[in-house]
Each structure stands twice: as C-alpha cells, then as structure tokens.
Amino acid sequence: MIQDFGNEEFPLAYLITFRCYGTWLHGDSRGSMDRRGHNIYGTPRIAPNPKLERSDTARLNRPSVNFDSAQRAGIEEAIREVCEYRGFRLEAVNVRTNHVHVVVAAGCSPEGVMNAFKSYTTRKLRELGLLSPDVKPWARHGSTRYLWKPYHVEEAIDYVLYGQGDEPPSFDD
C-alpha cells in the first residue's frame, strides 16, 4: 500500500518515546530494536534472548535509572517548558518510572525535539536537586513515530494517556 501524506514537509505530530538508561536491554522479554536492521518500520523486533540480555547487563557502565514521583513531575514540567519556549504544541505527555511518551507537533525533526526534551529534563532535575550531576538518566536515542493523519494523532494521544501496557497503534493506514 502506498502512503499518501500530501505535500507536507512535517507530519501533524510525532509520538516520541525515550527510555531511562539501562531499563530495556537487547534480549529483554519484550523484544528490542537495534541499528543493524531491526529498526526499520515493519521489521520484527529482536526476539527475547536471556543470554543477550545478560551480556548487555554486564556491559552497563553505571546503574540503571528509574524515577520517583517528584522526578516524574519535574520531567513533565520541563517538557511543558520546552514546548512553550520553542513553540511546540504539546498534545499529550506521560512520564513513567522508566520511560517518557510525548505527542507533540513541531516544525522540525523529531530527533531535535527528543534531544531538547532530554537536555531540558536533565537540567531541570539537577536544578531541583532531584538528580546528581554525575547521573546520565537517558538511554541513547529513542523512538520517533510520525503522525500524518488526524486519527493517528488521536490514537497516539489515547495510547499515551490511557493505553500503557498495550502495543502502540500502527499508524500505517
């Protein structure tokens, strides 16, 4: 099926997800992605593999990170500040103990938006005294889903606010 996204340079919004350091490793029972062919849309995840997970765990160079309620509130506050400052339209945010979901409309690349979120949230937590200067809380990169149609945006908002525990919608029709 050929996707018709019109002549838009940017989608209506993005579903951006980023995880805390060390909380979802390759081989995990949930499956995982990598940069060697398992991150292409529609391809399967890396199958659960306890040996691979143990290997990745052994390579961690610092403890994994999980957030408490005060840290989660600080992260949400920082995301709202980023959106206001940069003129992004925040559609939904859900800060979990080990990851963050955001639906946001922005006229730039989702990687830039995600990097801004990570930078601002880290700085905010340190300013609030909720994260020591030596802790790097975020895993490398994250997930950036393009939402081209209004109902994709609606599905993503519903998933972020109410659907935790389920697979995200496909956004491919």
Residue, then its C-alpha position, 0 to 999 in steps of 0.5 A: m500500500i502506498q502512503d499518501f501524506g500530501n505535500e507536507e514537509f512535517p507530519l501533524a505530530y510525532l509520538i516520541t518515546f525515550r527510555c531511562y538508561g539501562t531499563w530495556l536491554h537487547g534480549d529483554s522479554r519484550g523484544s528490542m530494536d537495534r541499528r543493524g536492521h531491526n529498526i526499520y518500520g515493519t521489521p520484527r523486533i529482536a526476539p527475547n534472548p536471556k543470554l543477550e540480555r545478560s551480556d548487555t547487563a554486564r556491559l552497563n557502565r553505571p546503574s540503571v535509572n528509574f524515577d520517583s514521583a517528584q522526578r516524574a513531575g519535574i520531567e513533565e514540567a520541563i517538557r511543558e517548558v520546552c514546548e512553550y519556549r520553542g513553540f511546540r504544541l504539546e498534545a499529550v505527555n506521560v512520564r513513567t518510572n522508566h520511560v517518557h511518551v510525548v505527542v507533540a507537533a513541531g516544525c522540525s525533526p523529531e530527533g531535535v525535539m527528543n534531544a531538547f526534551k532530554s537536555y531540558t529534563t536533565r537540567k531541570l532535575r539537577e536544578l531541583g536537586l532531584l538528580s546528581p550531576d554525575v547521573k546520565p538518566w537517558a538511554r541513547h536515542g529513542s523512538t520517533r513515530y510520525l503522525w500524518k493523519p488526524y486519527h493517528v494523532e488521536e490514537a497516539i494521544d489515547y495510547v499515551l494517556y490511557g493505553q500503557g501496557d498495550e502495543p502502540p497503534s500502527f499508524d500505517d493506514 
